[in-house]
Amino acid sequence: MAKGFMKTTKKKAVAPAKAAKKVVKKVVKKKVVVKAATKTEESILSVPHIIGKKRDGKRLTAEEIKWFVDRYTSKIIPDYQMSALLMAMYINGMSTEETAALTDTMLYSGTIIKLDDPTVIDKHSTGGIGDKTTFVVAPIAAAAGVKVPSIAGRGLGFTGGTVDKIEAIKGYQTAVTLEQYQKLLMENGLVLMGQTGDFAPADKVIYALRDVTATVSSIPLITASIMSKKLAEGLAGIVLDVKYGAGAFMKEWKDARALAQSLADTAARFDKKSMVFLTDMSQPLGITVGNSLEVIECIELLKGNAPKDLYDICIELSGGMIFLAGLAKNHKEGMAKAKAMVESGAALKKFEQMIAAQGGDASYVHDYSLFPTAAKRREVCANADGYIASFENEEIGHMCTELGGGRKVANAPIDHGVGFSFHKKIGDKIKKGDLLVTIHYNADQELLCETLAQRFINVIIKVSSKKVPAPKLIAERILR
């Protein structure tokens, strides 16, 4: 094992129990009374019993959670029983202790890296329609001196996946070994990889199952999934972009705020610095939705050509990473450094370096014709004067999936070329005949494309006769 790495052994798996005790103490301080288990609620290591217990709204013990997850990861428990437990967790929720136990079980199911380097800072977004910030934020921060260990996921629910998107670049390897991970991080300051069997393998299999069982938008499940992966990376701190609105998993601000608090509390439990942004996802972020389209848009941003909303949030997030790494006195100075990395071209060079270092064809950065693209275009125009009032944003994600840009079942192939280009934002004044959306589709999808065009006009994009204010992009910043 390379220097600086620490692989956990089975004997060290007692750590989750210790972490859980810390959480219990914290809860007691807050005067939250935890009801003692009755005899019928006592731990029984039986699959039907554990599923039934959670189905009835009772709390699972750390032992029960670990036993169930470990047996599922070992393929002793089948998908249908794990799906039943996930649905019970989704419907009935999980206590702070249960969430801590699930996080710890996933974390300690694989390798945990120990890197005593305060500049190792990662970023994670809870996802949304057109959320592509990793491709901008990671190279900006790395160019400024942050070491960015980005372990990303594939598409989940109605949102696209960072790994799926970057694989639009031919040859790019998202499967990276621990030794390669260390080399890339230490030499290039940046690695963008998919989840491997080394880091939180329990989460990897559960993540894929959640995607196809409608159990994605659960605060405890999201917390355990995100933090088990991130805590395994060896980071010193993390910037979290928690989204709310029509195109996010958390539709309401209060739910996003609760998720932000859960993530920040988990980071604090492991003595990691964190900065959390609550950001609006009531409309597509940037101007594109679809794998190739989004990567191209990010490259354009790194070249200095970007829609304001995408640029602003990327500067905020990367500025936070630079600050947490100790490379700026405060967030404002971190943002100034982030802007300088774009203006100087250093961030674009870092992105090219990342592509080449992980086996990709870096010429894609300068020749967009190399990207997989859809064969046809369909322009959708406004049928009335007015102002853009709102987007049925989640529906856009589902429509991209219908075109082939996302998955309906686990491990299904992705069409990187399909998607949408948007030409208007909420608050924009429009006239009848103005171009609203361009649909990128394939020759055998004419009927589907026409259906989607009608849905954009009649369902997705709402037009008001009165002026509508643009939504506030960042609602809150939380520094821990």
Secondary structure, DSSP 8 states (H G I E B T S, - for coil): --TT-----GGGGGHHHHHHHHHHHHHHHTT-------GGGS----HHHHHHHHHTT----HHHHHHHHHHHHTTSS-HHHHHHHHHHHHHH---HHHHHHHHHHHHTTS-------TTBEEEEE---TT--THHHHHHHHHHTT-BEEEEE---BTTB--HHHHHTTSTT------HHHHHHHHHHHSEEEEE--SSS-HHHHHHHHHHHTTT----HHHHHHHHHHHHHTTT-SEEEEEEEESTTSSB-SHHHHHHHHHHHHHHHHHTT-EEEEEEEE-SS-SSSEESHHHHHHHHHHHHTT---HHHHHHHHHHHHHHHHHTTSSSSHHHHHHHHHHHHHTTHHHHHHHHHHHHTT--GGGGT-GGGS---SEEEEEE-SS-EEEEEE-HHHHHHHHHHHTSS-SSTT----TT-EEEE---TT-EE-TT-EEEEEEE-GGGHHHHHHHHHHIIIIIEEEESS------SEEEEEE-
